[in-house]
Amino acid sequence: MECKRALEEAGGDLDKAAGIIRERGLLKAESKKERKTGAGLVYTYVHNDRVGVLMELRAETDFVVRSEPFKTLAHELAMQIAAMAPENVDELLGQPYIKDESITAGNFIKGIVAKVGENIQVEKFVRYEL
């Protein structure tokens, strides 16, 4: 129904409708930003046996933590950290996302938040490189 409403609002223009849906998703993600993230996982990623990432990623419930979108997000963020070497979480969230430079890593996370309906936070990470 959300897609139908966006398409009607955009006057049948698919590109405008996609933008409307994206914008609404980001607004939904913002409204969940202050929720407590009590569940989570520690994710590891090693690239070419030379760069390693250890990251703590949190959500509100174990149900979301075990979901495919969350696990995919963990992998994508670990690759982002390995490739872009951010110094801290704030820098990571502000970086252009490696697979789509038109959005930031923070906005990529917000898209997943809108999809799963729960707050998601990168708690901390460590990057090692030989």
N, CA, C and O atoms as a Tinker XYZ file with bonds, in Angstrom:
   520  protein
     1  N      0.821000   -1.187000    0.000000    73     2
     2  CA     0.000000    0.000000    0.000000    64     1     3
     3  C      0.870000    1.257000    0.000000    63     2     4     5
     4  O      0.520000    2.270000   -0.605000    81     3
     5  N      1.994000    1.174000    0.680000    73     3     6
     6  CA     2.909000    2.316000    0.735000    64     5     7
     7  C      3.394000    2.682000   -0.668000    63     6     8     9
     8  O      3.487000    3.861000   -1.008000    81     7
     9  N      3.697000    1.681000   -1.469000    73     7    10
    10  CA     4.153000    1.911000   -2.845000    64     9    11
    11  C      3.048000    2.541000   -3.689000    63    10    12    13
    12  O      3.300000    3.453000   -4.476000    81    11
    13  N      1.846000    2.054000   -3.522000    73    11    14
    14  CA     0.717000    2.577000   -4.284000    64    13    15
    15  C      0.472000    4.046000   -3.940000    63    14    16    17
    16  O      0.244000    4.868000   -4.828000    81    15
    17  N      0.521000    4.366000   -2.659000    73    15    18
    18  CA     0.319000    5.755000   -2.233000    64    17    19
    19  C      1.413000    6.662000   -2.777000    63    18    20    21
    20  O      1.139000    7.773000   -3.231000    81    19
    21  N      2.657000    6.185000   -2.731000    73    19    22
    22  CA     3.770000    6.990000   -3.240000    64    21    23
    23  C      3.643000    7.203000   -4.741000    63    22    24    25
    24  O      3.924000    8.296000   -5.233000    81    23
    25  N      3.227000    6.183000   -5.472000    73    23    26
    26  CA     3.054000    6.296000   -6.918000    64    25    27
    27  C      1.931000    7.279000   -7.252000    63    26    28    29
    28  O      2.055000    8.071000   -8.186000    81    27
    29  N      0.847000    7.230000   -6.499000    73    27    30
    30  CA    -0.252000    8.181000   -6.707000    64    29    31
    31  C      0.203000    9.604000   -6.397000    63    30    32    33
    32  O     -0.120000   10.541000   -7.126000    81    31
    33  N      0.958000    9.755000   -5.309000    73    31    34
    34  CA     1.461000   11.068000   -4.908000    64    33    35
    35  C      2.428000   11.638000   -5.945000    63    34    36    37
    36  O      2.486000   12.850000   -6.150000    81    35
    37  N      3.183000   10.758000   -6.593000    73    35    38
    38  CA     4.164000   11.182000   -7.598000    64    37    39
    39  C      3.540000   11.332000   -8.981000    63    38    40    41
    40  O      4.244000   11.629000   -9.946000    81    39
    41  N      2.256000   11.136000   -9.087000    73    39    42
    42  CA     1.588000   11.281000  -10.371000    64    41    43
    43  C      2.004000   10.238000  -11.393000    63    42    44    45
    44  O      2.028000   10.518000  -12.591000    81    43
    45  N      2.332000    9.037000  -10.932000    73    43    46
    46  CA     2.696000    7.942000  -11.831000    64    45    47
    47  C      4.165000    7.889000  -12.196000    63    46    48    49
    48  O      4.577000    6.989000  -12.928000    81    47
    49  N      4.975000    8.828000  -11.707000    73    47    50
    50  CA     6.417000    8.866000  -12.001000    64    49    51
    51  C      7.146000    7.905000  -11.053000    63    50    52    53
    52  O      7.200000    8.136000   -9.845000    81    51
    53  N      7.706000    6.828000  -11.612000    73    51    54
    54  CA     8.362000    5.797000  -10.784000    64    53    55
    55  C      9.564000    6.345000  -10.016000    63    54    56    57
    56  O      9.761000    6.004000   -8.849000    81    55
    57  N     10.366000    7.191000  -10.661000    73    55    58
    58  CA    11.553000    7.733000   -9.989000    64    57    59
    59  C     11.162000    8.615000   -8.802000    63    58    60    61
    60  O     11.766000    8.531000   -7.732000    81    59
    61  N     10.151000    9.459000   -9.000000    73    59    62
    62  CA     9.676000   10.296000   -7.894000    64    61    63
    63  C      9.098000    9.439000   -6.777000    63    62    64    65
    64  O      9.324000    9.715000   -5.599000    81    63
    65  N      8.356000    8.404000   -7.141000    73    63    66
    66  CA     7.753000    7.518000   -6.143000    64    65    67
    67  C      8.840000    6.821000   -5.318000    63    66    68    69
    68  O      8.712000    6.688000   -4.101000    81    67
    69  N      9.903000    6.382000   -5.985000    73    67    70
    70  CA    11.015000    5.746000   -5.265000    64    69    71
    71  C     11.648000    6.728000   -4.289000    63    70    72    73
    72  O     11.996000    6.353000   -3.169000    81    71
    73  N     11.798000    7.971000   -4.700000    73    71    74
    74  CA    12.354000    9.000000   -3.812000    64    73    75
    75  C     11.463000    9.247000   -2.607000    63    74    76    77
    76  O     11.953000    9.423000   -1.491000    81    75
    77  N     10.165000    9.260000   -2.831000    73    75    78
    78  CA     9.212000    9.458000   -1.732000    64    77    79
    79  C      9.310000    8.307000   -0.736000    63    78    80    81
    80  O      9.320000    8.529000    0.474000    81    79
    81  N      9.381000    7.092000   -1.239000    73    79    82
    82  CA     9.489000    5.922000   -0.357000    64    81    83
    83  C     10.784000    5.965000    0.438000    63    82    84    85
    84  O     10.790000    5.689000    1.638000    81    83
    85  N     11.883000    6.313000   -0.229000    73    83    86
    86  CA    13.176000    6.423000    0.451000    64    85    87
    87  C     13.108000    7.470000    1.563000    63    86    88    89
    88  O     13.580000    7.234000    2.675000    81    87
    89  N     12.521000    8.624000    1.258000    73    87    90
    90  CA    12.409000    9.701000    2.234000    64    89    91
    91  C     11.570000    9.270000    3.436000    63    90    92    93
    92  O     11.938000    9.541000    4.580000    81    91
    93  N     10.460000    8.609000    3.185000    73    91    94
    94  CA     9.606000    8.133000    4.282000    64    93    95
    95  C     10.334000    7.113000    5.137000    63    94    96    97
    96  O     10.180000    7.095000    6.358000    81    95
    97  N     11.125000    6.263000    4.499000    73    95    98
    98  CA    11.908000    5.273000    5.246000    64    97    99
    99  C     12.914000    5.938000    6.158000    63    98   100   101
   100  O     13.105000    5.501000    7.293000    81    99
   101  N     13.569000    7.004000    5.675000    73    99   102
   102  CA    14.537000    7.722000    6.503000    64   101   103
   103  C     13.838000    8.403000    7.670000    63   102   104   105
   104  O     14.388000    8.460000    8.770000    81   103
   105  N     12.635000    8.921000    7.448000    73   103   106
   106  CA    11.875000    9.537000    8.540000    64   105   107
   107  C     11.499000    8.498000    9.592000    63   106   108   109
   108  O     11.578000    8.769000   10.790000    81   107
   109  N     11.091000    7.310000    9.145000    73   107   110
   110  CA    10.769000    6.239000   10.092000    64   109   111
   111  C     12.005000    5.859000   10.896000    63   110   112   113
   112  O     11.920000    5.626000   12.102000    81   111
   113  N     13.151000    5.796000   10.228000    73   111   114
   114  CA    14.394000    5.437000   10.909000    64   113   115
   115  C     14.747000    6.478000   11.968000    63   114   116   117
   116  O     15.188000    6.118000   13.059000    81   115
   117  N     14.561000    7.761000   11.662000    73   115   118
   118  CA    14.848000    8.823000   12.625000    64   117   119
   119  C     13.985000    8.696000   13.874000    63   118   120   121
   120  O     14.447000    8.973000   14.981000    81   119
   121  N     12.734000    8.279000   13.701000    73   119   122
   122  CA    11.842000    8.169000   14.846000    64   121   123
   123  C     12.247000    7.026000   15.780000    63   122   124   125
   124  O     11.830000    7.013000   16.938000    81   123
   125  N     13.030000    6.089000   15.315000    73   123   126
   126  CA    13.452000    4.942000   16.123000    64   125   127
   127  C     14.832000    5.141000   16.737000    63   126   128   129
   128  O     15.306000    4.282000   17.481000    81   127
   129  N     15.480000    6.259000   16.437000    73   127   130
   130  CA    16.871000    6.511000   16.803000    64   129   131
   131  C     17.149000    6.436000   18.302000    63   130   132   133
   132  O     18.240000    6.026000   18.699000    81   131
   133  N     16.208000    6.815000   19.127000    73   131   134
   134  CA    16.435000    6.862000   20.572000    64   133   135
   135  C     16.083000    5.565000   21.298000    63   134   136   137
   136  O     16.294000    5.465000   22.506000    81   135
   137  N     15.559000    4.583000   20.594000    73   135   138
   138  CA    15.202000    3.314000   21.238000    64   137   139
   139  C     16.457000    2.583000   21.714000    63   138   140   141
   140  O     17.516000    2.670000   21.093000    81   139
   141  N     16.319000    1.867000   22.821000    73   139   142
   142  CA    17.437000    1.115000   23.396000    64   141   143
   143  C     17.737000   -0.128000   22.561000    63   142   144   145
   144  O     16.829000   -0.850000   22.149000    81   143
   145  N     19.014000   -0.359000   22.323000    73   143   146
   146  CA    19.447000   -1.534000   21.552000    64   145   147
   147  C     20.047000   -2.542000   22.518000    63   146   148   149
   148  O     21.220000   -2.443000   22.878000    81   147
   149  N     19.251000   -3.505000   22.933000    73   147   150
   150  CA    19.681000   -4.461000   23.942000    64   149   151
   151  C     20.250000   -5.758000   23.400000    63   150   152   153
   152  O     20.898000   -6.500000   24.138000    81   151
   153  N     20.023000   -6.048000   22.129000    73   151   154
   154  CA    20.538000   -7.276000   21.519000    64   153   155
   155  C     21.627000   -6.897000   20.522000    63   154   156   157
   156  O     21.733000   -5.739000   20.119000    81   155
   157  N     22.421000   -7.863000   20.133000    73   155   158
   158  CA    23.457000   -7.548000   19.160000    64   157   159
   159  C     24.308000   -8.745000   18.806000    63   158   160   161
   160  O     24.061000   -9.872000   19.236000    81   159
   161  N     25.320000   -8.458000   18.005000    73   159   162
   162  CA    26.269000   -9.498000   17.641000    64   161   163
   163  C     27.634000   -8.891000   17.432000    63   162   164   165
   164  O     27.779000   -7.693000   17.191000    81   163
   165  N     28.632000   -9.746000   17.531000    73   163   166
   166  CA    30.002000   -9.365000   17.208000    64   165   167
   167  C     30.288000   -9.986000   15.855000    63   166   168   169
   168  O     30.169000  -11.198000   15.681000    81   167
   169  N     30.666000   -9.153000   14.901000    73   167   170
   170  CA    30.893000   -9.621000   13.535000    64   169   171
   171  C     32.370000   -9.458000   13.189000    63   170   172   173
   172  O     32.989000   -8.441000   13.503000    81   171
   173  N     32.922000  -10.481000   12.534000    73   171   174
   174  CA    34.320000  -10.417000   12.104000    64   173   175
   175  C     34.394000  -10.492000   10.591000    63   174   176   177
   176  O     33.580000  -11.146000    9.939000    81   175
   177  N     35.391000   -9.806000   10.051000    73   175   178
   178  CA    35.614000   -9.815000    8.604000    64   177   179
   179  C     37.118000   -9.714000    8.370000    63   178   180   181
   180  O     37.795000   -8.891000    8.988000    81   179
   181  N     37.636000  -10.553000    7.477000    73   179   182
   182  CA    39.052000  -10.512000    7.119000    64   181   183
   183  C     39.142000  -10.408000    5.602000    63   182   184   185
   184  O     38.529000  -11.195000    4.880000    81   183
   185  N     39.909000   -9.431000    5.126000    73   183   186
   186  CA    40.065000   -9.205000    3.690000    64   185   187
   187  C     41.499000   -9.554000    3.279000    63   186   188   189
   188  O     42.458000   -8.940000    3.747000    81   187
   189  N     41.626000  -10.538000    2.406000    73   187   190
   190  CA    42.923000  -10.966000    1.842000    64   189   191
   191  C     43.982000  -11.262000    2.907000    63   190   192   193
   192  O     45.172000  -11.052000    2.671000    81   191
   193  N     43.564000  -11.737000    4.051000    73   191   194
   194  CA    44.472000  -12.072000    5.149000    64   193   195
   195  C     45.387000  -10.912000    5.546000    63   194   196   197
   196  O     46.458000  -11.124000    6.116000    81   195
   197  N     44.958000   -9.688000    5.240000    73   195   198
   198  CA    45.791000   -8.517000    5.543000    64   197   199
   199  C     45.046000   -7.444000    6.345000    63   198   200   201
   200  O     45.665000   -6.661000    7.066000    81   199
   201  N     43.725000   -7.413000    6.217000    73   199   202
   202  CA    42.919000   -6.424000    6.934000    64   201   203
   203  C     41.812000   -7.173000    7.675000    63   202   204   205
   204  O     41.097000   -7.988000    7.092000    81   203
   205  N     41.688000   -6.883000    8.961000    73   203   206
   206  CA    40.646000   -7.525000    9.757000    64   205   207
   207  C     39.783000   -6.504000   10.469000    63   206   208   209
   208  O     40.262000   -5.445000   10.877000    81   207
   209  N     38.502000   -6.828000   10.618000    73   207   210
   210  CA    37.567000   -5.946000   11.313000    64   209   211
   211  C     36.815000   -6.776000   12.343000    63   210   212   213
   212  O     36.370000   -7.889000   12.061000    81   211
   213  N     36.681000   -6.219000   13.536000    73   211   214
   214  CA    35.868000   -6.786000   14.608000    64   213   215
   215  C     34.882000   -5.688000   14.999000    63   214   216   217
   216  O     35.291000   -4.607000   15.423000    81   215
   217  N     33.584000   -5.961000   14.858000    73   215   218
   218  CA    32.578000   -4.925000   15.049000    64   217   219
   219  C     31.441000   -5.424000   15.927000    63   218   220   221
   220  O     31.016000   -6.574000   15.823000    81   219
   221  N     30.957000   -4.543000   16.793000    73   219   222
   222  CA    29.777000   -4.813000   17.604000    64   221   223
   223  C     28.613000   -4.028000   17.001000    63   222   224   225
   224  O     28.632000   -2.798000   16.965000    81   223
   225  N     27.597000   -4.757000   16.526000    73   223   226
   226  CA    26.423000   -4.157000   15.910000    64   225   227
   227  C     25.211000   -4.532000   16.748000    63   226   228   229
   228  O     25.027000   -5.700000   17.090000    81   227
   229  N     24.376000   -3.539000   17.084000    73   227   230
   230  CA    23.263000   -3.769000   18.005000    64   229   231
   231  C     21.912000   -3.441000   17.385000    63   230   232   233
   232  O     21.800000   -2.577000   16.516000    81   231
   233  N     20.880000   -4.158000   17.857000    73   231   234
   234  CA    19.483000   -3.905000   17.503000    64   233   235
   235  C     18.652000   -4.060000   18.774000    63   234   236   237
   236  O     19.184000   -4.334000   19.850000    81   235
   237  N     17.347000   -3.880000   18.632000    73   235   238
   238  CA    16.474000   -3.943000   19.810000    64   237   239
   239  C     16.177000   -5.366000   20.264000    63   238   240   241
   240  O     16.058000   -5.610000   21.465000    81   239
   241  N     16.054000   -6.316000   19.331000    73   239   242
   242  CA    15.660000   -7.686000   19.696000    64   241   243
   243  C     16.540000   -8.723000   19.004000    63   242   244   245
   244  O     17.150000   -8.461000   17.967000    81   243
   245  N     16.587000   -9.908000   19.610000    73   243   246
   246  CA    17.322000  -11.020000   19.003000    64   245   247
   247  C     16.708000  -11.434000   17.667000    63   246   248   249
   248  O     17.408000  -11.900000   16.769000    81   247
   249  N     15.391000  -11.259000   17.547000    73   247   250
   250  CA    14.708000  -11.611000   16.304000    64   249   251
   251  C     15.332000  -10.866000   15.121000    63   250   252   253
   252  O     15.614000  -11.474000   14.089000    81   251
   253  N     15.546000   -9.572000   15.261000    73   251   254
   254  CA    16.153000   -8.781000   14.182000    64   253   255
   255  C     17.625000   -9.140000   14.021000    63   254   256   257
   256  O     18.118000   -9.227000   12.896000    81   255
   257  N     18.325000   -9.347000   15.114000    73   255   258
   258  CA    19.752000   -9.687000   15.039000    64   257   259
   259  C     19.970000  -10.959000   14.228000    63   258   260   261
   260  O     20.977000  -11.081000   13.530000    81   259
   261  N     19.039000  -11.905000   14.311000    73   259   262
   262  CA    19.169000  -13.161000   13.560000    64   261   263
   263  C     18.628000  -13.066000   12.132000    63   262   264   265
   264  O     18.728000  -14.026000   11.368000    81   263
   265  N     18.059000  -11.920000   11.770000    73   263   266
   266  CA    17.445000  -11.777000   10.443000    64   265   267
   267  C     18.501000  -11.586000    9.347000    63   266   268   269
   268  O     19.618000  -11.140000    9.607000    81   267
   269  N     18.121000  -11.930000    8.136000    73   267   270
   270  CA    19.032000  -11.802000    6.997000    64   269   271
   271  C     19.417000  -10.347000    6.705000    63   270   272   273
   272  O     20.590000  -10.084000    6.438000    81   271
   273  N     18.474000   -9.388000    6.745000    73   271   274
   274  CA    18.886000   -8.001000    6.489000    64   273   275
   275  C     19.937000   -7.500000    7.485000    63   274   276   277
   276  O     20.843000   -6.757000    7.108000    81   275
   277  N     19.818000   -7.907000    8.755000    73   275   278
   278  CA    20.773000   -7.479000    9.773000    64   277   279
   279  C     22.139000   -8.099000    9.519000    63   278   280   281
   280  O     23.159000   -7.415000    9.607000    81   279
   281  N     22.163000   -9.391000    9.205000    73   279   282
   282  CA    23.437000  -10.065000    8.937000    64   281   283
   283  C     24.109000   -9.486000    7.695000    63   282   284   285
   284  O     25.329000   -9.329000    7.659000    81   283
   285  N     23.313000   -9.172000    6.685000    73   283   286
   286  CA    23.861000   -8.550000    5.480000    64   285   287
   287  C     24.422000   -7.169000    5.814000    63   286   288   289
   288  O     25.487000   -6.794000    5.324000    81   287
   289  N     23.710000   -6.417000    6.640000    73   287   290
   290  CA    24.189000   -5.106000    7.066000    64   289   291
   291  C     25.525000   -5.228000    7.788000    63   290   292   293
   292  O     26.442000   -4.449000    7.527000    81   291
   293  N     25.643000   -6.188000    8.683000    73   291   294
   294  CA    26.896000   -6.389000    9.413000    64   293   295
   295  C     28.051000   -6.637000    8.441000    63   294   296   297
   296  O     29.129000   -6.061000    8.592000    81   295
   297  N     27.825000   -7.483000    7.459000    73   295   298
   298  CA    28.872000   -7.786000    6.472000    64   297   299
   299  C     29.245000   -6.534000    5.662000    63   298   300   301
   300  O     30.425000   -6.243000    5.465000    81   299
   301  N     28.238000   -5.808000    5.202000    73   299   302
   302  CA    28.487000   -4.606000    4.394000    64   301   303
   303  C     29.250000   -3.551000    5.195000    63   302   304   305
   304  O     30.164000   -2.916000    4.668000    81   303
   305  N     28.884000   -3.361000    6.454000    73   303   306
   306  CA    29.568000   -2.377000    7.281000    64   305   307
   307  C     31.006000   -2.790000    7.584000    63   306   308   309
   308  O     31.906000   -1.950000    7.614000    81   307
   309  N     31.216000   -4.078000    7.806000    73   307   310
   310  CA    32.585000   -4.551000    8.048000    64   309   311
   311  C     33.446000   -4.331000    6.810000    63   310   312   313
   312  O     34.610000   -3.948000    6.930000    81   311
   313  N     32.897000   -4.566000    5.628000    73   311   314
   314  CA    33.641000   -4.294000    4.388000    64   313   315
   315  C     33.917000   -2.794000    4.256000    63   314   316   317
   316  O     34.996000   -2.397000    3.814000    81   315
   317  N     32.953000   -1.970000    4.635000    73   315   318
   318  CA    33.131000   -0.509000    4.601000    64   317   319
   319  C     34.298000   -0.107000    5.499000    63   318   320   321
   320  O     35.145000    0.694000    5.105000    81   319
   321  N     34.337000   -0.657000    6.688000    73   319   322
   322  CA    35.402000   -0.339000    7.641000    64   321   323
   323  C     36.746000   -0.809000    7.108000    63   322   324   325
   324  O     37.738000   -0.088000    7.210000    81   323
   325  N     36.791000   -2.002000    6.542000    73   323   326
   326  CA    38.044000   -2.528000    5.991000    64   325   327
   327  C     38.542000   -1.653000    4.839000    63   326   328   329
   328  O     39.737000   -1.376000    4.741000    81   327
   329  N     37.637000   -1.223000    3.978000    73   327   330
   330  CA    38.028000   -0.469000    2.790000    64   329   331
   331  C     38.353000    0.993000    3.085000    63   330   332   333
   332  O     39.293000    1.541000    2.509000    81   331
   333  N     37.596000    1.628000    3.969000    73   331   334
   334  CA    37.693000    3.079000    4.151000    64   333   335
   335  C     38.435000    3.509000    5.421000    63   334   336   337
   336  O     38.748000    4.690000    5.572000    81   335
   337  N     38.717000    2.594000    6.318000    73   335   338
   338  CA    39.497000    2.839000    7.533000    64   337   339
   339  C     39.031000    4.051000    8.348000    63   338   340   341
   340  O     39.834000    4.941000    8.628000    81   339
   341  N     37.752000    4.101000    8.731000    73   339   342
   342  CA    37.307000    5.216000    9.573000    64   341   343
   343  C     37.945000    5.126000   10.956000    63   342   344   345
   344  O     38.271000    4.038000   11.430000    81   343
   345  N     38.118000    6.270000   11.592000    73   343   346
   346  CA    38.737000    6.314000   12.919000    64   345   347
   347  C     37.746000    5.978000   14.032000    63   346   348   349
   348  O     38.130000    5.442000   15.072000    81   347
   349  N     36.460000    6.298000   13.805000    73   347   350
   350  CA    35.454000    6.075000   14.844000    64   349   351
   351  C     34.083000    5.891000   14.198000    63   350   352   353
   352  O     33.949000    5.975000   12.977000    81   351
   353  N     33.076000    5.643000   15.018000    73   351   354
   354  CA    31.723000    5.368000   14.513000    64   353   355
   355  C     31.160000    6.580000   13.770000    63   354   356   357
   356  O     30.556000    6.427000   12.709000    81   355
   357  N     31.352000    7.783000   14.318000    73   355   358
   358  CA    30.818000    8.982000   13.656000    64   357   359
   359  C     31.410000    9.172000   12.264000    63   358   360   361
   360  O     30.698000    9.529000   11.325000    81   359
   361  N     32.698000    8.936000   12.133000    73   359   362
   362  CA    33.344000    9.055000   10.814000    64   361   363
   363  C     32.795000    7.990000    9.857000    63   362   364   365
   364  O     32.545000    8.270000    8.685000    81   363
   365  N     32.611000    6.777000   10.366000    73   363   366
   366  CA    32.040000    5.705000    9.545000    64   365   367
   367  C     30.673000    6.099000    8.999000    63   366   368   369
   368  O     30.402000    5.934000    7.810000    81   367
   369  N     29.815000    6.618000    9.867000    73   367   370
   370  CA    28.445000    6.957000    9.469000    64   369   371
   371  C     28.399000    8.081000    8.442000    63   370   372   373
   372  O     27.452000    8.161000    7.661000    81   371
   373  N     29.398000    8.941000    8.432000    73   371   374
   374  CA    29.435000   10.059000    7.498000    64   373   375
   375  C     30.100000    9.751000    6.167000    63   374   376   377
   376  O     30.010000   10.550000    5.235000    81   375
   377  N     30.760000    8.615000    6.063000    73   375   378
   378  CA    31.469000    8.261000    4.828000    64   377   379
   379  C     30.499000    7.877000    3.711000    63   378   380   381
   380  O     29.421000    7.344000    3.978000    81   379
   381  N     30.882000    8.147000    2.460000    73   379   382
   382  CA    30.085000    7.620000    1.343000    64   381   383
   383  C     30.100000    6.091000    1.401000    63   382   384   385
   384  O     31.143000    5.479000    1.632000    81   383
   385  N     28.948000    5.492000    1.192000    73   383   386
   386  CA    28.829000    4.035000    1.218000    64   385   387
   387  C     29.589000    3.461000    0.023000    63   386   388   389
   388  O     29.436000    3.953000   -1.095000    81   387
   389  N     30.401000    2.433000    0.240000    73   387   390
   390  CA    31.299000    1.932000   -0.805000    64   389   391
   391  C     30.590000    1.345000   -2.009000    63   390   392   393
   392  O     31.162000    1.313000   -3.098000    81   391
   393  N     29.366000    0.879000   -1.845000    73   391   394
   394  CA    28.655000    0.280000   -2.974000    64   393   395
   395  C     27.687000    1.241000   -3.655000    63   394   396   397
   396  O     27.128000    0.915000   -4.703000    81   395
   397  N     27.482000    2.423000   -3.070000    73   395   398
   398  CA    26.618000    3.444000   -3.666000    64   397   399
   399  C     27.018000    4.786000   -3.065000    63   398   400   401
   400  O     26.515000    5.174000   -2.010000    81   399
   401  N     27.916000    5.489000   -3.732000    73   399   402
   402  CA    28.462000    6.719000   -3.175000    64   401   403
   403  C     27.466000    7.870000   -3.116000    63   402   404   405
   404  O     27.796000    8.944000   -2.614000    81   403
   405  N     26.253000    7.662000   -3.621000    73   403   406
   406  CA    25.244000    8.713000   -3.534000    64   405   407
   407  C     24.621000    8.781000   -2.140000    63   406   408   409
   408  O     23.905000    9.734000   -1.831000    81   407
   409  N     24.886000    7.777000   -1.291000    73   407   410
   410  CA    24.382000    7.783000    0.083000    64   409   411
   411  C     25.547000    7.570000    1.041000    63   410   412   413
   412  O     26.614000    7.101000    0.648000    81   411
   413  N     25.327000    7.919000    2.293000    73   411   414
   414  CA    26.343000    7.676000    3.316000    64   413   415
   415  C     26.116000    6.305000    3.951000    63   414   416   417
   416  O     25.050000    5.708000    3.800000    81   415
   417  N     27.116000    5.823000    4.650000    73   415   418
   418  CA    26.958000    4.567000    5.383000    64   417   419
   419  C     25.841000    4.705000    6.419000    63   418   420   421
   420  O     25.103000    3.753000    6.672000    81   419
   421  N     25.722000    5.886000    7.012000    73   419   422
   422  CA    24.644000    6.133000    7.977000    64   421   423
   423  C     23.268000    6.019000    7.343000    63   422   424   425
   424  O     22.348000    5.464000    7.945000    81   423
   425  N     23.121000    6.539000    6.132000    73   423   426
   426  CA    21.830000    6.430000    5.439000    64   425   427
   427  C     21.555000    5.004000    4.992000    63   426   428   429
   428  O     20.400000    4.586000    4.926000    81   427
   429  N     22.608000    4.254000    4.685000    73   427   430
   430  CA    22.430000    2.833000    4.367000    64   429   431
   431  C     21.848000    2.106000    5.580000    63   430   432   433
   432  O     20.934000    1.294000    5.443000    81   431
   433  N     22.376000    2.397000    6.752000    73   431   434
   434  CA    21.854000    1.797000    7.986000    64   433   435
   435  C     20.401000    2.202000    8.197000    63   434   436   437
   436  O     19.572000    1.367000    8.559000    81   435
   437  N     20.084000    3.481000    7.974000    73   435   438
   438  CA    18.708000    3.955000    8.144000    64   437   439
   439  C     17.744000    3.215000    7.223000    63   438   440   441
   440  O     16.596000    2.967000    7.590000    81   439
   441  N     18.207000    2.866000    6.038000    73   439   442
   442  CA    17.366000    2.092000    5.128000    64   441   443
   443  C     17.027000    0.724000    5.702000    63   442   444   445
   444  O     15.903000    0.245000    5.556000    81   443
   445  N     17.999000    0.099000    6.352000    73   443   446
   446  CA    17.754000   -1.205000    6.979000    64   445   447
   447  C     16.857000   -1.033000    8.207000    63   446   448   449
   448  O     16.001000   -1.879000    8.468000    81   447
   449  N     17.045000    0.053000    8.961000    73   447   450
   450  CA    16.182000    0.339000   10.114000    64   449   451
   451  C     14.734000    0.446000    9.652000    63   450   452   453
   452  O     13.833000   -0.102000   10.287000    81   451
   453  N     14.512000    1.149000    8.552000    73   451   454
   454  CA    13.150000    1.286000    8.022000    64   453   455
   455  C     12.594000   -0.070000    7.589000    63   454   456   457
   456  O     11.398000   -0.329000    7.719000    81   455
   457  N     13.463000   -0.922000    7.080000    73   455   458
   458  CA    13.031000   -2.240000    6.598000    64   457   459
   459  C     12.659000   -3.179000    7.748000    63   458   460   461
   460  O     11.636000   -3.862000    7.682000    81   459
   461  N     13.485000   -3.216000    8.804000    73   459   462
   462  CA    13.253000   -4.167000    9.901000    64   461   463
   463  C     12.402000   -3.584000   11.026000    63   462   464   465
   464  O     11.865000   -4.332000   11.843000    81   463
   465  N     12.273000   -2.263000   11.079000    73   463   466
   466  CA    11.409000   -1.630000   12.069000    64   465   467
   467  C     12.002000   -1.487000   13.457000    63   466   468   469
   468  O     11.274000   -1.271000   14.426000    81   467
   469  N     13.321000   -1.606000   13.561000    73   467   470
   470  CA    13.982000   -1.450000   14.857000    64   469   471
   471  C     15.212000   -0.573000   14.724000    63   470   472   473
   472  O     15.805000   -0.452000   13.652000    81   471
   473  N     15.579000    0.036000   15.845000    73   471   474
   474  CA    16.803000    0.825000   15.893000    64   473   475
   475  C     18.011000   -0.097000   15.735000    63   474   476   477
   476  O     18.040000   -1.190000   16.300000    81   475
   477  N     18.990000    0.337000   14.978000    73   475   478
   478  CA    20.246000   -0.393000   14.800000    64   477   479
   479  C     21.383000    0.596000   15.024000    63   478   480   481
   480  O     21.366000    1.708000   14.496000    81   479
   481  N     22.370000    0.180000   15.813000    73   479   482
   482  CA    23.500000    1.035000   16.124000    64   481   483
   483  C     24.815000    0.275000   15.961000    63   482   484   485
   484  O     24.928000   -0.881000   16.370000    81   483
   485  N     25.803000    0.932000   15.363000    73   483   486
   486  CA    27.172000    0.413000   15.409000    64   485   487
   487  C     27.723000    0.871000   16.740000    63   486   488   489
   488  O     27.944000    2.064000   16.952000    81   487
   489  N     27.945000   -0.076000   17.641000    73   487   490
   490  CA    28.398000    0.270000   18.985000    64   489   491
   491  C     29.885000    0.633000   18.979000    63   490   492   493
   492  O     30.283000    1.681000   19.487000    81   491
   493  N     30.696000   -0.250000   18.396000    73   491   494
   494  CA    32.144000    0.006000   18.302000    64   493   495
   495  C     32.757000   -0.960000   17.312000    63   494   496   497
   496  O     32.144000   -1.959000   16.934000    81   495
   497  N     33.968000   -0.652000   16.899000    73   495   498
   498  CA    34.695000   -1.536000   15.980000    64   497   499
   499  C     36.187000   -1.315000   16.138000    63   498   500   501
   500  O     36.639000   -0.292000   16.652000    81   499
   501  N     36.940000   -2.314000   15.678000    73   499   502
   502  CA    38.399000   -2.242000   15.632000    64   501   503
   503  C     38.809000   -2.733000   14.244000    63   502   504   505
   504  O     38.249000   -3.697000   13.723000    81   503
   505  N     39.789000   -2.059000   13.660000    73   503   506
   506  CA    40.311000   -2.442000   12.343000    64   505   507
   507  C     41.806000   -2.712000   12.492000    63   506   508   509
   508  O     42.550000   -1.898000   13.039000    81   507
   509  N     42.224000   -3.865000   11.998000    73   507   510
   510  CA    43.631000   -4.251000   12.019000    64   509   511
   511  C     44.134000   -4.346000   10.581000    63   510   512   513
   512  O     43.420000   -4.803000    9.689000    81   511
   513  N     45.384000   -3.903000   10.370000    73   511   514
   514  CA    45.967000   -4.033000    9.028000    64   513   515
   515  C     47.452000   -4.349000    9.168000    63   514   516   517
   516  O     48.163000   -3.770000    9.989000    81   515
   517  N     47.890000   -5.289000    8.334000    73   515   518
   518  CA    49.315000   -5.629000    8.309000    64   517   519
   519  C     50.055000   -4.698000    7.410000    63   518   520
   520  O     51.270000   -4.824000    7.257000    81   519
